[in-house]
Structures are given as structure tokens and as C-alpha cells.
Amino acid sequence: MKQIVKSLLLLFFLNGYGQMKVTPEDLKLAVGSWEGSITYLDYQTNNPFTMAANLIVEPGKDENSLILNNIYPNEPKANNSEKIKVTKNGTLLNKKTVTSRIQLENGQLSIQTEHEGKDDNKKAMIRCTYVFGGDTLIIRKEVQFDASKHWIKRSEYNYQKTK
């Protein structure tokens, strides 16, 4: 009986571990042109602020990376590019540990990373969630400051695919 329980626990662990790996195929779901907005928490006013944001996602130098071209129609000086890169073994996304990879019922994929860092010049745990597939792409950043048990939604990009 002990051996059966050990085998089931090992199987459960390996199945869960395998689900947290991000693949190059996963990244391809985000490629395309996107229109939407960013909502972020303004720490000075403690209120959310929303503005238009568009995104063009292109394949990177290899299958493990993407280039994100952020476009802010009302603030073109803020336009920028960044990369998303997954390690070959799929356990790190942008050098951050992948803590969750869930295939959602609607065909979308949710990937979550967590790492220690700073936000508003304070130590915090930072969680990034990427939801994409179909016509939707969401990138959410949440922070949990050292002295708190609560997560704060710092920012969320919410896009719809353009045709």
C-alpha cells in the first residue's frame, strides 16, 4: 500500500511539474497585432489610470523568444520594445520562475511567473500573468510588498487581436 501511495504522489508531482514548462509553441499564440489599453495603479493618487495601448508581437531571433513592440497612440514618446524569452527547458520566462501554466477551457493559455524584486522602491514579490490565445492577450503585473499578505494589481494590459 505504501508503494502505491508513493507511486501516486510521484506521478502527481511529475504531472504538475510538466505542466509548468513553457514551450516555443506556447509563445506563438501571442504573435500578431493587438489593440487595447493599459490600466495601472498610480501610487501618487492610489487610483487606477487607463490609456490606449497597442502591441505588435513578432518572433524573436530564435523559437524561444518574442519581440514586443509597445505602442501608445496618445503618448508616442513612451513607445518601446522588449523581449520575452523562455529557457530551452521551459522553466524560466524572462529569467523568472514559471509557477503556473494552465490551459484554459476557452482555448487560451495562462502562464504565471513570480520573483523577488522591487516596486515603488520597496521590496516585493512580483507576479506576472500572461493570458493569450484566440483574440485576447492579457499581461498583468501584481505585487505583494514584504510587510503585506495582499496582492495589488500594479498594471494590466488588455488587448484584442486586430485583423
Disulfide bonds with the S-S distance in Angstrom:
none
